[in-house]
């Protein structure tokens, strides 16, 4: 970890359709000990969670700035992430130890389920016997505000100074109870020293690289467009949208059709998972017309097979980007909940691109 000022935004370069991926919308920059973004959540998982965070209500949205205390531990996890299954046990043991020491009002803890639907978290909490406060970030909005870190478990330790939460330390991967406790107690005892030695979050400047060359991606785009248009002779043209992004547009008999395909890549949520790379077709109204995997995996990093991607295409085809909620019970490929959620999210975030699409009409391939 470096101690110089680091941008918290992950730089994902877009040089035409082959350099895929959408950068996080928020351009947050965080220096060591700078004020932490004031994340906001729809609410907490249970009414009793509010009191555990020192809030005098039992419902409604929550901002980090509202939470009292001297130290705030944020635990980003995903309920489908295998390492997170181990981490939640350690976090629960840590929370219980804080209670035994009478420190729950000074050291606050909030777990954040990145990409999880809140309606399925209650059963997860009950099965895991978790008592600490939990919220959800189902569309990765807050996850992206801290730079789309790319892996869970992800633990952040904040300390309050001048009435503001400030980043003091962070860790990726499973942290044992004693590690969590040791870090929290150190920050409680020596907050100024901790801030003086704080580090900015690391940034991975490397763009996500597709596992196919340009010709291979174009061939997949052509196959997708032919399936989406029902025209086995359709070709594709590269359309540059003027901001460094590009899409493919369907071309048939010398005319451009109102059907487009976008290459997309997303970093994984779980530390043991792989990035997802895919294409999807859509019209200028945002209606999804098809899906084509480039590299998408499920449990054990096993590649999706034809049955998987055809199931997924059936789930998204005909739906509109403007209204694309993800329900893992019906929308996820078996053993691929996180990959499925990321793809839904990327499709949904493509909506603003529709305003930049070119007119139809004459024009050959490009």
DRENFIKE-742035 format. One record per residue (C-alpha): x, y, z; residue in one letter. Coordinates in Angstrom, 1 decimal, always signed. Example, Ala and Ser with C-alpha at 12.3 -4.5 7.8 and 13.67 -1.06 7.14 Angstrom:
2
<node east="+12.3" north="-4.5" up="+7.8" r="A"/>
<node east="+13.7" north="-1.1" up="+7.1" r="S"/>
END
This chain:
366
<node east="+0.0" north="+0.0" up="+0.0" r="X"/>
<node east="+1.3" north="+3.4" up="-0.9" r="X"/>
<node east="+1.0" north="+6.5" up="+1.3" r="X"/>
<node east="+0.7" north="+9.0" up="-1.5" r="X"/>
<node east="-2.7" north="+10.4" up="-2.5" r="X"/>
<node east="-4.5" north="+7.8" up="-4.6" r="X"/>
<node east="-7.7" north="+8.2" up="-6.7" r="X"/>
<node east="-10.4" north="+5.9" up="-5.5" r="X"/>
<node east="-11.9" north="+5.6" up="-8.9" r="X"/>
<node east="-10.8" north="+2.5" up="-10.9" r="X"/>
<node east="-9.7" north="+3.5" up="-14.3" r="X"/>
<node east="-11.3" north="+1.2" up="-16.9" r="X"/>
<node east="-10.2" north="+2.3" up="-20.3" r="X"/>
<node east="-12.6" north="+2.2" up="-23.2" r="X"/>
<node east="-10.8" north="+2.2" up="-26.5" r="X"/>
<node east="-13.6" north="+0.9" up="-28.8" r="X"/>
<node east="-15.7" north="-2.2" up="-28.2" r="X"/>
<node east="-12.8" north="-4.4" up="-27.3" r="X"/>
<node east="-11.6" north="-2.4" up="-24.3" r="X"/>
<node east="-14.8" north="-3.1" up="-22.4" r="X"/>
<node east="-16.2" north="-2.0" up="-19.1" r="X"/>
<node east="-18.0" north="+1.0" up="-17.6" r="X"/>
<node east="-16.0" north="+3.1" up="-15.0" r="X"/>
<node east="-17.8" north="+3.9" up="-11.7" r="X"/>
<node east="-19.9" north="+7.0" up="-12.1" r="X"/>
<node east="-18.5" north="+8.8" up="-9.0" r="X"/>
<node east="-15.1" north="+10.3" up="-9.3" r="X"/>
<node east="-14.2" north="+10.0" up="-5.6" r="X"/>
<node east="-10.6" north="+10.8" up="-4.5" r="X"/>
<node east="-9.5" north="+9.9" up="-1.1" r="X"/>
<node east="-6.2" north="+10.8" up="+0.5" r="X"/>
<node east="-5.0" north="+9.2" up="+3.7" r="X"/>
<node east="-7.2" north="+10.5" up="+6.6" r="X"/>
<node east="-9.5" north="+12.4" up="+4.2" r="X"/>
<node east="-13.2" north="+12.5" up="+5.0" r="X"/>
<node east="-14.8" north="+9.2" up="+4.0" r="X"/>
<node east="-17.7" north="+9.4" up="+1.5" r="X"/>
<node east="-21.1" north="+9.8" up="+3.3" r="X"/>
<node east="-22.6" north="+6.6" up="+2.0" r="X"/>
<node east="-26.4" north="+6.3" up="+2.1" r="X"/>
<node east="-28.5" north="+3.2" up="+2.3" r="X"/>
<node east="-32.2" north="+2.5" up="+1.8" r="X"/>
<node east="-32.5" north="+1.3" up="+5.4" r="X"/>
<node east="-31.3" north="-1.4" up="+7.7" r="X"/>
<node east="-32.3" north="-5.0" up="+7.6" r="X"/>
<node east="-34.3" north="-5.0" up="+10.8" r="X"/>
<node east="-35.9" north="-2.3" up="+13.0" r="X"/>
<node east="-33.7" north="-3.3" up="+15.9" r="X"/>
<node east="-30.6" north="-2.6" up="+13.9" r="X"/>
<node east="-31.2" north="+1.2" up="+14.1" r="X"/>
<node east="-30.8" north="+1.2" up="+17.9" r="X"/>
<node east="-27.6" north="-0.9" up="+17.6" r="X"/>
<node east="-26.2" north="+1.9" up="+15.5" r="X"/>
<node east="-27.2" north="+4.5" up="+18.0" r="X"/>
<node east="-30.1" north="+5.9" up="+15.9" r="X"/>
<node east="-33.4" north="+6.9" up="+17.6" r="X"/>
<node east="-35.7" north="+5.4" up="+15.0" r="X"/>
<node east="-36.6" north="+2.0" up="+13.6" r="X"/>
<node east="-36.9" north="+2.6" up="+9.8" r="X"/>
<node east="-35.9" north="+4.8" up="+6.9" r="X"/>
<node east="-32.6" north="+5.6" up="+5.0" r="X"/>
<node east="-29.3" north="+5.8" up="+6.9" r="X"/>
<node east="-26.2" north="+7.9" up="+6.2" r="X"/>
<node east="-22.9" north="+7.1" up="+7.7" r="X"/>
<node east="-22.7" north="+10.7" up="+9.0" r="X"/>
<node east="-25.7" north="+10.0" up="+11.3" r="X"/>
<node east="-24.0" north="+7.1" up="+13.1" r="X"/>
<node east="-22.4" north="+8.2" up="+16.4" r="X"/>
<node east="-19.3" north="+6.7" up="+18.0" r="X"/>
<node east="-15.5" north="+7.0" up="+17.9" r="X"/>
<node east="-14.7" north="+4.1" up="+15.5" r="X"/>
<node east="-16.9" north="+2.7" up="+12.7" r="X"/>
<node east="-16.2" north="-0.6" up="+11.1" r="X"/>
<node east="-17.7" north="-1.2" up="+7.7" r="X"/>
<node east="-17.8" north="-4.8" up="+6.5" r="X"/>
<node east="-18.7" north="-5.2" up="+2.8" r="X"/>
<node east="-19.7" north="-8.8" up="+1.9" r="X"/>
<node east="-21.9" north="-10.8" up="-0.5" r="X"/>
<node east="-23.9" north="-13.7" up="+0.8" r="X"/>
<node east="-22.9" north="-15.9" up="-2.2" r="X"/>
<node east="-19.2" north="-15.2" up="-1.7" r="X"/>
<node east="-17.4" north="-18.3" up="-0.2" r="X"/>
<node east="-14.7" north="-16.4" up="+1.8" r="X"/>
<node east="-17.5" north="-14.2" up="+3.2" r="X"/>
<node east="-19.1" north="-17.3" up="+4.7" r="X"/>
<node east="-16.0" north="-17.5" up="+7.0" r="X"/>
<node east="-15.8" north="-13.8" up="+7.5" r="X"/>
<node east="-19.3" north="-13.3" up="+8.8" r="X"/>
<node east="-18.6" north="-15.8" up="+11.6" r="X"/>
<node east="-15.5" north="-13.8" up="+12.6" r="X"/>
<node east="-17.4" north="-10.5" up="+12.4" r="X"/>
<node east="-20.1" north="-11.9" up="+14.7" r="X"/>
<node east="-17.5" north="-13.1" up="+17.2" r="X"/>
<node east="-15.9" north="-9.6" up="+17.1" r="X"/>
<node east="-19.3" north="-8.0" up="+17.6" r="X"/>
<node east="-20.1" north="-10.2" up="+20.6" r="X"/>
<node east="-16.7" north="-9.4" up="+22.1" r="X"/>
<node east="-17.4" north="-5.7" up="+21.8" r="X"/>
<node east="-20.6" north="-6.2" up="+23.7" r="X"/>
<node east="-18.8" north="-8.1" up="+26.5" r="X"/>
<node east="-16.3" north="-5.2" up="+26.8" r="X"/>
<node east="-19.1" north="-2.6" up="+26.9" r="X"/>
<node east="-17.8" north="-0.9" up="+23.7" r="X"/>
<node east="-20.7" north="-1.1" up="+21.4" r="X"/>
<node east="-21.5" north="+2.6" up="+21.8" r="X"/>
<node east="-17.9" north="+3.6" up="+21.0" r="X"/>
<node east="-17.1" north="+1.1" up="+18.3" r="X"/>
<node east="-19.9" north="+0.8" up="+15.8" r="X"/>
<node east="-20.2" north="-2.0" up="+13.2" r="X"/>
<node east="-22.3" north="-2.0" up="+9.9" r="X"/>
<node east="-22.2" north="-4.8" up="+7.4" r="X"/>
<node east="-23.1" north="-4.0" up="+3.8" r="X"/>
<node east="-24.3" north="-6.7" up="+1.4" r="X"/>
<node east="-23.0" north="-5.6" up="-2.0" r="X"/>
<node east="-25.2" north="-6.7" up="-4.8" r="X"/>
<node east="-27.7" north="-8.6" up="-2.5" r="X"/>
<node east="-31.4" north="-8.2" up="-2.5" r="X"/>
<node east="-32.5" north="-7.2" up="+1.0" r="X"/>
<node east="-35.6" north="-9.4" up="+0.9" r="X"/>
<node east="-33.3" north="-12.5" up="+0.9" r="X"/>
<node east="-30.9" north="-11.4" up="+3.6" r="X"/>
<node east="-33.3" north="-12.0" up="+6.6" r="X"/>
<node east="-33.1" north="-15.8" up="+6.1" r="X"/>
<node east="-29.4" north="-15.6" up="+5.6" r="X"/>
<node east="-28.9" north="-13.7" up="+8.8" r="X"/>
<node east="-31.1" north="-16.1" up="+10.7" r="X"/>
<node east="-29.3" north="-19.2" up="+9.4" r="X"/>
<node east="-25.9" north="-17.7" up="+10.2" r="X"/>
<node east="-27.1" north="-16.4" up="+13.6" r="X"/>
<node east="-25.8" north="-12.8" up="+12.9" r="X"/>
<node east="-26.8" north="-10.1" up="+15.4" r="X"/>
<node east="-24.9" north="-7.1" up="+14.2" r="X"/>
<node east="-26.5" north="-4.4" up="+12.0" r="X"/>
<node east="-26.8" north="-5.2" up="+8.3" r="X"/>
<node east="-27.9" north="-3.2" up="+5.3" r="X"/>
<node east="-27.9" north="-3.9" up="+1.5" r="X"/>
<node east="-26.5" north="-2.2" up="-1.5" r="X"/>
<node east="-28.5" north="-4.2" up="-4.2" r="X"/>
<node east="-27.4" north="-2.2" up="-7.2" r="X"/>
<node east="-23.8" north="-1.6" up="-6.1" r="X"/>
<node east="-24.3" north="+2.2" up="-5.8" r="X"/>
<node east="-22.3" north="+2.6" up="-2.6" r="X"/>
<node east="-19.8" north="-0.1" up="-3.7" r="X"/>
<node east="-19.1" north="+2.1" up="-6.7" r="X"/>
<node east="-18.8" north="+5.2" up="-4.6" r="X"/>
<node east="-15.7" north="+3.7" up="-2.9" r="X"/>
<node east="-14.2" north="+2.8" up="-6.3" r="X"/>
<node east="-15.6" north="-0.7" up="-7.1" r="X"/>
<node east="-12.8" north="-2.4" up="-5.0" r="X"/>
<node east="-13.4" north="-5.7" up="-6.8" r="X"/>
<node east="-13.4" north="-8.2" up="-4.0" r="X"/>
<node east="-15.1" north="-9.1" up="-0.8" r="X"/>
<node east="-14.7" north="-9.5" up="+2.2" r="X"/>
<node east="-13.6" north="-5.9" up="+2.4" r="X"/>
<node east="-13.3" north="-4.3" up="+5.8" r="X"/>
<node east="-12.8" north="-0.6" up="+6.4" r="X"/>
<node east="-12.0" north="+1.1" up="+9.8" r="X"/>
<node east="-13.1" north="+4.7" up="+10.1" r="X"/>
<node east="-12.4" north="+7.1" up="+13.0" r="X"/>
<node east="-14.3" north="+10.3" up="+13.9" r="X"/>
<node east="-12.4" north="+13.5" up="+13.8" r="X"/>
<node east="-13.9" north="+17.0" up="+13.7" r="X"/>
<node east="-17.3" north="+15.4" up="+13.5" r="X"/>
<node east="-16.5" north="+13.5" up="+10.3" r="X"/>
<node east="-15.7" north="+9.8" up="+9.6" r="X"/>
<node east="-12.2" north="+9.4" up="+8.2" r="X"/>
<node east="-10.5" north="+6.4" up="+6.7" r="X"/>
<node east="-7.9" north="+4.9" up="+9.1" r="X"/>
<node east="-7.2" north="+1.4" up="+7.6" r="X"/>
<node east="-8.7" north="-1.3" up="+5.4" r="X"/>
<node east="-8.2" north="-5.0" up="+4.7" r="X"/>
<node east="-9.2" north="-7.4" up="+2.0" r="X"/>
<node east="-10.0" north="-11.1" up="+2.7" r="X"/>
<node east="-10.9" north="-12.9" up="+5.9" r="X"/>
<node east="-10.0" north="-11.2" up="+9.1" r="X"/>
<node east="-10.1" north="-13.2" up="+12.3" r="X"/>
<node east="-11.9" north="-12.0" up="+15.4" r="X"/>
<node east="-8.7" north="-11.0" up="+17.2" r="X"/>
<node east="-7.4" north="-9.1" up="+14.2" r="X"/>
<node east="-10.6" north="-7.1" up="+14.0" r="X"/>
<node east="-10.6" north="-6.5" up="+17.7" r="X"/>
<node east="-6.9" north="-5.4" up="+17.8" r="X"/>
<node east="-7.4" north="-2.9" up="+15.0" r="X"/>
<node east="-10.5" north="-1.4" up="+16.5" r="X"/>
<node east="-9.0" north="-1.1" up="+20.0" r="X"/>
<node east="-5.8" north="+0.5" up="+18.6" r="X"/>
<node east="-7.9" north="+3.1" up="+16.7" r="X"/>
<node east="-10.0" north="+3.7" up="+19.8" r="X"/>
<node east="-6.9" north="+4.3" up="+22.0" r="X"/>
<node east="-4.7" north="+6.2" up="+19.5" r="X"/>
<node east="-7.0" north="+7.8" up="+16.8" r="X"/>
<node east="-4.6" north="+10.6" up="+15.9" r="X"/>
<node east="-1.6" north="+8.3" up="+15.6" r="X"/>
<node east="-3.8" north="+6.0" up="+13.4" r="X"/>
<node east="-4.8" north="+8.8" up="+11.1" r="X"/>
<node east="-1.2" north="+10.0" up="+10.8" r="X"/>
<node east="-0.2" north="+6.6" up="+9.6" r="X"/>
<node east="-3.3" north="+6.0" up="+7.5" r="X"/>
<node east="-3.0" north="+5.0" up="+3.8" r="X"/>
<node east="-5.2" north="+5.7" up="+0.8" r="X"/>
<node east="-7.1" north="+2.8" up="-0.8" r="X"/>
<node east="-5.1" north="+1.1" up="-3.5" r="X"/>
<node east="-6.1" north="+1.6" up="-7.1" r="X"/>
<node east="-5.7" north="-1.0" up="-9.9" r="X"/>
<node east="-4.8" north="+1.1" up="-12.9" r="X"/>
<node east="-4.9" north="-1.9" up="-15.2" r="X"/>
<node east="-8.0" north="-2.0" up="-17.5" r="X"/>
<node east="-10.0" north="-5.2" up="-17.7" r="X"/>
<node east="-8.6" north="-7.1" up="-20.6" r="X"/>
<node east="-10.9" north="-9.3" up="-22.7" r="X"/>
<node east="-9.8" north="-12.9" up="-23.2" r="X"/>
<node east="-10.4" north="-12.5" up="-27.0" r="X"/>
<node east="-8.7" north="-10.4" up="-29.7" r="X"/>
<node east="-10.6" north="-7.8" up="-31.7" r="X"/>
<node east="-11.5" north="-10.3" up="-34.4" r="X"/>
<node east="-12.9" north="-12.8" up="-32.0" r="X"/>
<node east="-15.0" north="-10.2" up="-30.2" r="X"/>
<node east="-16.4" north="-8.9" up="-33.5" r="X"/>
<node east="-17.3" north="-12.4" up="-34.5" r="X"/>
<node east="-19.2" north="-12.9" up="-31.3" r="X"/>
<node east="-20.9" north="-9.5" up="-31.8" r="X"/>
<node east="-21.9" north="-10.6" up="-35.4" r="X"/>
<node east="-23.4" north="-13.9" up="-34.1" r="X"/>
<node east="-25.3" north="-12.0" up="-31.4" r="X"/>
<node east="-26.7" north="-9.4" up="-33.9" r="X"/>
<node east="-27.8" north="-12.1" up="-36.3" r="X"/>
<node east="-29.6" north="-13.9" up="-33.5" r="X"/>
<node east="-31.2" north="-10.6" up="-32.3" r="X"/>
<node east="-32.3" north="-9.5" up="-35.8" r="X"/>
<node east="-33.2" north="-12.9" up="-37.1" r="X"/>
<node east="-31.1" north="-12.1" up="-40.2" r="X"/>
<node east="-28.3" north="-14.7" up="-40.7" r="X"/>
<node east="-26.6" north="-12.3" up="-43.2" r="X"/>
<node east="-26.4" north="-9.3" up="-40.9" r="X"/>
<node east="-23.0" north="-7.8" up="-40.2" r="X"/>
<node east="-21.8" north="-5.3" up="-37.7" r="X"/>
<node east="-20.2" north="-1.8" up="-37.9" r="X"/>
<node east="-18.2" north="-0.2" up="-35.1" r="X"/>
<node east="-19.8" north="+3.1" up="-34.0" r="X"/>
<node east="-17.7" north="+5.5" up="-31.9" r="X"/>
<node east="-19.9" north="+7.6" up="-29.6" r="X"/>
<node east="-17.5" north="+10.5" up="-29.1" r="X"/>
<node east="-16.5" north="+9.9" up="-25.5" r="X"/>
<node east="-14.1" north="+7.0" up="-25.9" r="X"/>
<node east="-16.9" north="+4.4" up="-25.9" r="X"/>
<node east="-18.0" north="+2.4" up="-28.8" r="X"/>
<node east="-20.8" north="+0.0" up="-29.8" r="X"/>
<node east="-21.5" north="-2.3" up="-32.6" r="X"/>
<node east="-24.5" north="-1.5" up="-34.9" r="X"/>
<node east="-26.3" north="-4.0" up="-37.1" r="X"/>
<node east="-25.9" north="-3.7" up="-40.8" r="X"/>
<node east="-28.0" north="-5.5" up="-43.4" r="X"/>
<node east="-28.0" north="-5.0" up="-47.1" r="X"/>
<node east="-26.0" north="-1.8" up="-46.9" r="X"/>
<node east="-28.3" north="-0.2" up="-44.3" r="X"/>
<node east="-27.7" north="+0.3" up="-40.6" r="X"/>
<node east="-30.5" north="-1.1" up="-38.4" r="X"/>
<node east="-31.7" north="+0.2" up="-35.0" r="X"/>
<node east="-30.0" north="-2.8" up="-33.2" r="X"/>
<node east="-26.8" north="-2.4" up="-31.2" r="X"/>
<node east="-24.4" north="-4.5" up="-29.2" r="X"/>
<node east="-22.2" north="-3.4" up="-26.4" r="X"/>
<node east="-19.1" north="-5.1" up="-25.0" r="X"/>
<node east="-19.1" north="-5.0" up="-21.2" r="X"/>
<node east="-16.7" north="-6.1" up="-18.4" r="X"/>
<node east="-17.1" north="-6.0" up="-14.6" r="X"/>
<node east="-14.6" north="-6.7" up="-11.9" r="X"/>
<node east="-15.7" north="-9.5" up="-9.5" r="X"/>
<node east="-17.3" north="-8.9" up="-6.2" r="X"/>
<node east="-15.8" north="-12.0" up="-4.4" r="X"/>
<node east="-12.0" north="-12.2" up="-4.0" r="X"/>
<node east="-11.9" north="-15.7" up="-5.4" r="X"/>
<node east="-14.0" north="-15.0" up="-8.5" r="X"/>
<node east="-13.1" north="-13.8" up="-12.0" r="X"/>
<node east="-14.2" north="-10.8" up="-13.9" r="X"/>
<node east="-17.1" north="-11.1" up="-16.2" r="X"/>
<node east="-16.9" north="-10.2" up="-20.0" r="X"/>
<node east="-20.0" north="-10.3" up="-22.2" r="X"/>
<node east="-21.9" north="-8.7" up="-25.1" r="X"/>
<node east="-25.6" north="-7.8" up="-25.1" r="X"/>
<node east="-27.8" north="-6.5" up="-27.9" r="X"/>
<node east="-30.5" north="-3.8" up="-27.5" r="X"/>
<node east="-32.6" north="-1.3" up="-29.5" r="X"/>
<node east="-32.6" north="+2.4" up="-29.2" r="X"/>
<node east="-35.5" north="+2.3" up="-26.7" r="X"/>
<node east="-33.4" north="+0.2" up="-24.3" r="X"/>
<node east="-35.1" north="-3.1" up="-24.9" r="X"/>
<node east="-32.7" north="-6.0" up="-24.5" r="X"/>
<node east="-32.6" north="-8.3" up="-27.6" r="X"/>
<node east="-29.9" north="-10.8" up="-26.7" r="X"/>
<node east="-26.9" north="-11.9" up="-24.6" r="X"/>
<node east="-23.6" north="-13.5" up="-25.6" r="X"/>
<node east="-21.0" north="-14.5" up="-23.0" r="X"/>
<node east="-17.3" north="-13.9" up="-23.7" r="X"/>
<node east="-16.0" north="-15.1" up="-20.3" r="X"/>
<node east="-18.5" north="-15.6" up="-17.5" r="X"/>
<node east="-18.1" north="-18.1" up="-14.7" r="X"/>
<node east="-20.0" north="-19.7" up="-11.9" r="X"/>
<node east="-19.0" north="-21.5" up="-8.7" r="X"/>
<node east="-15.4" north="-22.8" up="-8.9" r="X"/>
<node east="-14.7" north="-20.4" up="-11.8" r="X"/>
<node east="-16.3" north="-22.8" up="-14.2" r="X"/>
<node east="-17.2" north="-21.3" up="-17.5" r="X"/>
<node east="-20.9" north="-20.9" up="-18.3" r="X"/>
<node east="-22.1" north="-23.6" up="-20.8" r="X"/>
<node east="-24.7" north="-23.1" up="-23.5" r="X"/>
<node east="-27.5" north="-24.1" up="-21.2" r="X"/>
<node east="-26.5" north="-21.4" up="-18.8" r="X"/>
<node east="-26.2" north="-18.5" up="-21.2" r="X"/>
<node east="-29.4" north="-19.5" up="-23.1" r="X"/>
<node east="-31.3" north="-19.5" up="-19.8" r="X"/>
<node east="-29.8" north="-16.1" up="-18.9" r="X"/>
<node east="-30.7" north="-14.7" up="-22.4" r="X"/>
<node east="-34.2" north="-15.9" up="-21.9" r="X"/>
<node east="-34.4" north="-14.0" up="-18.5" r="X"/>
<node east="-33.2" north="-10.7" up="-20.0" r="X"/>
<node east="-34.6" north="-10.7" up="-23.5" r="X"/>
<node east="-37.5" north="-8.3" up="-24.0" r="X"/>
<node east="-36.9" north="-6.5" up="-20.8" r="X"/>
<node east="-35.9" north="-2.8" up="-20.7" r="X"/>
<node east="-32.8" north="-1.3" up="-19.2" r="X"/>
<node east="-34.9" north="+1.3" up="-17.5" r="X"/>
<node east="-36.7" north="-1.3" up="-15.4" r="X"/>
<node east="-34.4" north="-4.2" up="-14.7" r="X"/>
<node east="-34.6" north="-5.4" up="-11.1" r="X"/>
<node east="-32.5" north="-8.5" up="-10.3" r="X"/>
<node east="-34.2" north="-11.3" up="-8.4" r="X"/>
<node east="-31.6" north="-14.1" up="-7.7" r="X"/>
<node east="-34.4" north="-16.6" up="-7.2" r="X"/>
<node east="-35.5" north="-16.4" up="-10.8" r="X"/>
<node east="-32.9" north="-14.4" up="-12.7" r="X"/>
<node east="-29.6" north="-16.0" up="-11.7" r="X"/>
<node east="-27.8" north="-18.8" up="-13.5" r="X"/>
<node east="-27.4" north="-21.7" up="-11.1" r="X"/>
<node east="-24.3" north="-21.3" up="-8.9" r="X"/>
<node east="-23.6" north="-17.9" up="-10.6" r="X"/>
<node east="-25.6" north="-15.4" up="-8.6" r="X"/>
<node east="-22.8" north="-12.8" up="-8.4" r="X"/>
<node east="-22.0" north="-13.0" up="-12.1" r="X"/>
<node east="-25.7" north="-12.7" up="-12.9" r="X"/>
<node east="-26.1" north="-9.7" up="-10.6" r="X"/>
<node east="-23.2" north="-7.9" up="-12.1" r="X"/>
<node east="-24.5" north="-8.4" up="-15.7" r="X"/>
<node east="-27.9" north="-7.1" up="-14.7" r="X"/>
<node east="-26.3" north="-4.1" up="-13.1" r="X"/>
<node east="-24.1" north="-3.3" up="-16.1" r="X"/>
<node east="-27.1" north="-3.6" up="-18.5" r="X"/>
<node east="-29.1" north="-1.2" up="-16.2" r="X"/>
<node east="-26.2" north="+1.3" up="-16.2" r="X"/>
<node east="-26.1" north="+1.4" up="-20.0" r="X"/>
<node east="-29.3" north="+3.3" up="-20.2" r="X"/>
<node east="-27.7" north="+6.8" up="-20.5" r="X"/>
<node east="-25.8" north="+5.6" up="-23.6" r="X"/>
<node east="-29.0" north="+5.4" up="-25.6" r="X"/>
<node east="-29.0" north="+9.2" up="-26.0" r="X"/>
<node east="-25.7" north="+9.0" up="-27.9" r="X"/>
<node east="-26.7" north="+6.3" up="-30.4" r="X"/>
<node east="-26.5" north="+7.3" up="-34.1" r="X"/>
<node east="-29.4" north="+7.5" up="-36.6" r="X"/>
<node east="-30.3" north="+4.6" up="-38.8" r="X"/>
<node east="-29.9" north="+4.5" up="-42.5" r="X"/>
<node east="-27.3" north="+4.0" up="-45.2" r="X"/>
<node east="-23.8" north="+3.0" up="-44.3" r="X"/>
<node east="-21.6" north="+0.0" up="-44.6" r="X"/>
<node east="-19.6" north="-1.9" up="-42.0" r="X"/>
<node east="-16.8" north="-0.2" up="-40.1" r="X"/>
END
